[in-house]
Amino acid sequence: MHMGSEMDLFDQPLEQVMYVSSPVVESIGMLCAITTNNKEFLGEDLAKMQELLGEQPVIEQLRMLPQNGVFFIYNLLIPIPNFTSVEQFTEKLKQLKDEYFVYYFWSEEIPLETVHQLIHNPASIWGVEATYYWQTDENRAFVEKWLSEITNFKEQFANLILQISQNSLFQDLLESKQSVAQQSIATLKQLSLEPLLLAQYVMGKTFRRVSDYKMYYFLPSYFLSPVRIRIFNESVCFIVYGCAKPLSDDREKSETLAKQLKAIADPNRLLMLRMLATQKEYGAKLAEYLGITTATVSHHLETLKKVGLVQEEKIGTIKYFTADKEQVNEMFRSMQIFLKA
């Protein structure tokens, strides 16, 4: 079962695309930053917000969720697609039935019937098959207690989002970062991509699960940076993305890296690159060193030059080659960043 105004969008003939800078999204983003202690873009301002809010049981409970579980919060945009007013969003959140709150909070991955059972009998969690949300006895114990207090949690959770949105420091930060979010939206609008391709560009990957979405929302959030999240059901796709840094397409990075790695995926080219990293050489010398023909050396050098790993310099009538150490090092740095190693 799916709730919310998105259901009547099936009558729309074409996909609708909305770009929205939202105080609701930013308030949730700040809550995520506080919960995960993400200082990457907020620095000292994050510590100030944490101090101003003080000890919050809700935040401690969110920290007990599985890794990155706090970002499940954004799934609540599906039943409550209200982006302009934090007051209205949180009021509707309080009115949402407990079972639907939990159902969407868990990304609609646990059947509604099971959610209903768990809310009415939290102890039954011990007889339910393990999932991402409860994999250990410690997780189950937490979920059992959480479900037994879910009405209170929902109320406190909504109040905390509202409290963040009304905080003067947050409001000042939000105003100062508006230009970043607007620039991000302007950049997306300039791209000539179909909505699904644009969503994949923002997320930096090809989606495995897609549908005939009738509505796409692109929601920049400075405070969520650098996280990117896709939330969807069969009719609506929300892309919430950290916009503190300009967007880049990881697919383009992967193609560049793949070309470079393919270029060095040859024993002779690796040996040539090793030799050229320490000294300048010409083709005939490389052929002698490797025991191959100069024509083959020329082919290998051309391959390495195309991906920027080798430079050519003509001295008199002879062409000398050297490894571009900066580009070689950059390739390995990019690989580490790409793999988050």
C-alpha positions as CSV (number, residue, x, y, z in Angstrom):
1,M,0.0,0.0,0.0
2,H,1.3,3.4,-0.9
3,M,0.1,6.7,0.5
4,G,0.4,10.3,-0.5
5,S,-0.5,12.6,-3.4
6,E,1.9,10.9,-5.7
7,M,-0.8,8.2,-6.5
8,D,-2.9,10.5,-8.7
9,L,0.2,11.2,-10.9
10,F,-0.6,8.1,-13.0
11,D,-2.9,10.3,-15.1
12,Q,0.1,12.4,-16.2
13,P,1.0,11.6,-19.9
14,L,4.8,12.4,-19.4
15,E,7.3,12.4,-16.6
16,Q,7.1,15.6,-14.5
17,V,10.4,16.9,-13.1
18,M,10.7,19.2,-10.1
19,Y,13.8,20.9,-8.8
20,V,13.3,22.0,-5.2
21,S,15.5,23.6,-2.5
22,S,13.6,22.6,0.6
23,P,13.8,23.6,4.3
24,V,12.3,20.2,5.1
25,V,15.1,18.3,3.3
26,E,17.7,20.6,4.8
27,S,16.4,20.1,8.3
28,I,16.5,16.3,7.9
29,G,20.0,16.7,6.4
30,M,21.1,18.6,9.5
31,L,19.7,15.8,11.7
32,C,21.6,13.2,9.7
33,A,24.8,15.3,10.0
34,I,24.3,15.6,13.8
35,T,23.6,11.9,14.2
36,T,26.6,10.8,12.1
37,N,28.8,13.6,13.4
38,N,29.6,14.5,9.8
39,K,31.9,17.6,10.1
40,E,33.2,17.4,6.5
41,F,31.3,20.5,5.3
42,L,29.9,22.0,8.5
43,G,33.0,22.0,10.7
44,E,32.6,24.0,13.9
45,D,29.0,24.9,13.0
46,L,28.0,21.2,13.5
47,A,29.5,21.2,17.0
48,K,27.6,24.4,17.8
49,M,24.3,22.9,16.6
50,Q,25.0,19.7,18.7
51,E,25.6,21.9,21.7
52,L,22.5,24.0,21.2
53,L,20.3,21.0,20.8
54,G,21.8,19.2,23.9
55,E,21.2,15.6,24.7
56,Q,18.4,14.1,22.6
57,P,17.1,10.6,23.2
58,V,15.9,10.5,19.5
59,I,19.5,11.0,18.2
60,E,20.8,8.3,20.5
61,Q,18.2,5.9,19.1
62,L,19.0,6.9,15.5
63,R,22.6,6.1,16.3
64,M,21.6,2.6,17.2
65,L,20.3,1.9,13.7
66,P,22.4,-0.2,11.3
67,Q,25.2,1.6,9.4
68,N,23.8,4.6,7.5
69,G,20.3,3.7,8.9
70,V,19.7,7.4,9.8
71,F,19.2,8.2,6.2
72,F,16.1,6.0,6.2
73,I,14.4,9.2,7.5
74,Y,14.2,10.4,3.9
75,N,11.8,7.6,3.0
76,L,9.1,9.5,4.9
77,L,9.0,12.0,2.0
78,I,6.9,9.4,0.1
79,P,3.9,9.5,2.3
80,I,4.5,13.2,3.2
81,P,5.7,14.9,0.0
82,N,5.7,18.4,1.6
83,F,8.9,20.4,0.9
84,T,8.0,24.0,1.7
85,S,6.9,24.0,5.3
86,V,8.6,22.1,8.1
87,E,5.6,22.9,10.4
88,Q,3.2,21.2,8.0
89,F,5.6,18.3,7.3
90,T,6.1,17.5,11.0
91,E,2.4,17.9,11.8
92,K,1.5,15.4,9.1
93,L,4.3,13.2,10.4
94,K,2.7,13.1,13.9
95,Q,-0.6,12.2,12.3
96,L,0.8,9.3,10.3
97,K,-0.3,6.0,11.7
98,D,2.5,4.2,13.6
99,E,2.5,1.2,11.2
100,Y,2.9,3.5,8.2
101,F,5.6,5.5,9.9
102,V,7.6,2.3,10.5
103,Y,6.8,0.9,7.1
104,Y,8.2,3.9,5.3
105,F,11.0,4.4,7.8
106,W,12.1,0.8,6.8
107,S,12.0,1.7,3.1
108,E,8.9,-0.4,2.5
109,E,11.1,-3.5,2.6
110,I,9.3,-5.1,5.4
111,P,5.7,-6.2,4.5
112,L,3.1,-4.0,6.0
113,E,1.4,-7.0,7.5
114,T,4.7,-7.9,9.3
115,V,5.1,-4.3,10.5
116,H,1.5,-4.3,11.9
117,Q,2.3,-7.5,13.8
118,L,5.5,-6.2,15.2
119,I,4.0,-2.9,16.4
120,H,1.2,-4.8,18.2
121,N,3.6,-7.4,19.6
122,P,7.2,-6.1,19.6
123,A,8.5,-9.3,21.2
124,S,7.5,-11.2,18.1
125,I,10.7,-9.7,16.5
126,W,12.6,-12.7,17.9
127,G,10.6,-15.1,15.7
128,V,10.9,-13.0,12.5
129,E,13.6,-13.8,9.9
130,A,16.8,-11.7,10.1
131,T,16.9,-8.7,7.8
132,Y,19.2,-5.7,7.2
133,Y,17.4,-3.9,10.1
134,W,17.9,-6.7,12.7
135,Q,20.8,-9.1,12.1
136,T,22.0,-9.7,15.6
137,D,20.5,-10.3,19.0
138,E,21.5,-6.7,20.0
139,N,19.7,-5.3,16.9
140,R,16.6,-7.3,17.7
141,A,16.6,-6.1,21.3
142,F,16.9,-2.5,20.2
143,V,14.1,-2.9,17.6
144,E,11.8,-4.6,20.2
145,K,12.3,-1.6,22.6
146,W,12.0,0.9,19.8
147,L,8.7,-0.5,18.5
148,S,7.3,-0.6,22.0
149,E,7.8,3.2,22.3
150,I,7.2,4.0,18.6
151,T,4.4,6.6,19.3
152,N,6.6,8.5,21.6
153,F,9.6,8.2,19.2
154,K,7.5,9.5,16.3
155,E,6.4,12.5,18.4
156,Q,9.9,13.4,19.6
157,F,11.3,12.8,16.2
158,A,8.9,15.2,14.6
159,N,9.5,17.8,17.3
160,L,13.3,17.5,16.9
161,I,13.1,18.2,13.1
162,L,10.9,21.2,13.9
163,Q,13.3,22.4,16.6
164,I,16.3,22.2,14.2
165,S,14.4,24.2,11.5
166,Q,13.5,26.9,14.0
167,N,17.1,27.2,15.4
168,S,18.6,30.6,14.6
169,L,22.0,29.1,13.8
170,F,20.5,26.7,11.4
171,Q,18.4,29.4,9.8
172,D,21.5,31.6,9.3
173,L,23.4,28.6,7.8
174,L,20.5,27.7,5.6
175,E,20.3,31.3,4.2
176,S,24.1,31.4,3.6
177,K,24.0,28.1,1.7
178,Q,21.0,28.9,-0.5
179,S,23.2,30.1,-3.4
180,V,25.0,26.7,-3.4
181,A,21.7,24.8,-3.7
182,Q,20.4,27.1,-6.4
183,Q,23.6,26.9,-8.4
184,S,23.3,23.1,-8.2
185,I,19.8,23.2,-9.5
186,A,20.8,25.6,-12.4
187,T,23.6,23.2,-13.3
188,L,21.1,20.2,-13.5
189,K,18.7,22.2,-15.6
190,Q,21.4,22.9,-18.2
191,L,22.1,19.2,-18.8
192,S,20.3,17.8,-21.8
193,L,19.3,14.4,-20.2
194,E,16.1,12.5,-19.8
195,P,14.9,12.4,-16.2
196,L,16.0,8.8,-15.5
197,L,19.4,9.5,-17.0
198,L,19.7,12.7,-15.0
199,A,18.8,10.8,-11.8
200,Q,21.5,8.3,-12.6
201,Y,24.0,11.1,-13.4
202,V,23.3,12.7,-10.0
203,M,23.6,9.3,-8.2
204,G,26.7,8.5,-10.2
205,K,25.6,5.0,-11.1
206,T,23.1,3.0,-13.2
207,F,20.0,1.9,-11.3
208,R,19.2,-1.8,-11.1
209,R,15.6,-1.2,-10.1
210,V,13.5,1.3,-12.1
211,S,9.9,1.9,-12.9
212,D,7.8,4.1,-15.1
213,Y,8.1,7.1,-12.8
214,K,5.5,9.8,-13.3
215,M,7.4,12.3,-11.1
216,Y,11.0,13.1,-10.4
217,Y,12.1,15.3,-7.6
218,F,15.7,16.6,-7.5
219,L,16.3,17.9,-4.0
220,P,19.7,19.5,-3.2
221,S,20.9,19.6,0.4
222,Y,24.0,21.3,1.6
223,F,23.8,19.7,5.1
224,L,23.5,16.2,3.6
225,S,26.8,16.5,1.8
226,P,28.5,14.4,0.5
227,V,25.7,11.8,0.7
228,R,23.4,11.0,-2.2
229,I,20.1,9.1,-1.7
230,R,17.5,7.7,-4.1
231,I,14.0,7.1,-2.7
232,F,11.3,5.7,-4.9
233,N,8.2,3.7,-5.3
234,E,6.4,2.7,-8.6
235,S,5.4,6.2,-9.5
236,V,7.8,8.7,-7.9
237,C,11.6,9.0,-7.7
238,F,13.2,11.4,-5.2
239,I,16.9,12.2,-5.7
240,V,18.3,13.9,-2.5
241,Y,21.9,14.8,-3.0
242,G,24.6,16.7,-1.1
243,C,25.4,19.8,-3.1
244,A,28.4,21.3,-1.1
245,K,30.7,20.1,-3.9
246,P,29.9,20.2,-7.7
247,L,28.3,17.0,-9.0
248,S,30.4,14.6,-10.9
249,D,29.4,11.4,-12.7
250,D,31.2,8.3,-11.2
251,R,30.4,6.5,-14.5
252,E,32.6,9.0,-16.4
253,K,35.4,8.5,-13.8
254,S,35.1,4.7,-14.1
255,E,35.4,4.9,-17.9
256,T,38.6,7.1,-17.6
257,L,40.1,4.7,-15.0
258,A,39.1,1.7,-17.1
259,K,41.0,3.1,-20.1
260,Q,44.1,3.8,-18.1
261,L,44.0,0.4,-16.4
262,K,43.5,-1.3,-19.8
263,A,46.5,0.6,-21.1
264,I,48.8,-0.7,-18.4
265,A,47.3,-4.2,-18.5
266,D,50.2,-5.6,-20.6
267,P,53.5,-6.9,-19.2
268,N,55.6,-5.0,-21.9
269,R,53.8,-1.7,-21.3
270,L,54.3,-2.0,-17.5
271,L,58.0,-2.7,-18.0
272,M,58.2,0.3,-20.4
273,L,56.4,2.6,-17.9
274,R,58.8,1.4,-15.1
275,M,61.8,2.2,-17.3
276,L,60.4,5.5,-18.4
277,A,59.7,6.5,-14.8
278,T,63.4,6.7,-14.0
279,Q,64.9,7.8,-17.3
280,K,64.2,9.3,-20.7
281,E,64.5,6.8,-23.6
282,Y,63.9,6.4,-27.3
283,G,62.1,3.7,-29.1
284,A,65.0,1.6,-30.3
285,K,66.5,1.4,-26.8
286,L,63.1,0.3,-25.4
287,A,62.9,-2.4,-28.1
288,E,66.3,-3.6,-27.2
289,Y,65.5,-3.7,-23.5
290,L,62.2,-5.6,-24.0
291,G,63.4,-7.8,-26.8
292,I,60.6,-6.8,-29.2
293,T,60.4,-4.9,-32.5
294,T,60.4,-1.1,-32.7
295,A,57.0,-1.3,-34.4
296,T,55.6,-3.1,-31.4
297,V,57.2,-0.5,-29.1
298,S,55.6,2.3,-31.1
299,H,52.2,0.7,-30.7
300,H,52.7,0.3,-27.0
301,L,53.9,3.9,-26.6
302,E,50.9,5.2,-28.6
303,T,48.6,3.4,-26.2
304,L,50.2,4.9,-23.1
305,K,50.3,8.4,-24.7
306,K,46.5,8.2,-25.5
307,V,45.7,7.9,-21.8
308,G,48.2,10.5,-20.7
309,L,50.7,8.3,-18.9
310,V,53.7,8.9,-21.3
311,Q,55.0,12.1,-22.7
312,E,57.0,12.6,-26.0
313,E,59.8,15.0,-26.6
314,K,61.7,15.5,-29.8
315,I,65.4,16.3,-29.5
316,G,67.0,16.8,-33.0
317,T,65.6,14.0,-35.1
318,I,65.1,11.5,-32.2
319,K,61.9,11.1,-30.2
320,Y,62.4,10.5,-26.5
321,F,59.7,9.3,-24.1
322,T,59.2,9.7,-20.4
323,A,56.5,8.6,-17.9
324,D,54.3,11.4,-16.8
325,K,54.7,10.8,-13.1
326,E,52.1,13.3,-12.1
327,Q,49.5,11.5,-14.2
328,V,50.6,8.1,-13.1
329,N,50.3,9.1,-9.4
330,E,46.9,10.8,-10.1
331,M,45.6,7.6,-11.7
332,F,46.4,5.7,-8.5
333,R,45.0,8.5,-6.3
334,S,41.8,8.5,-8.4
335,M,41.5,4.7,-8.0
336,Q,41.7,5.0,-4.2
337,I,39.1,7.7,-4.1
338,F,36.8,5.9,-6.5
339,L,36.9,2.7,-4.5
340,K,36.9,4.7,-1.2
341,A,39.9,2.6,-0.2
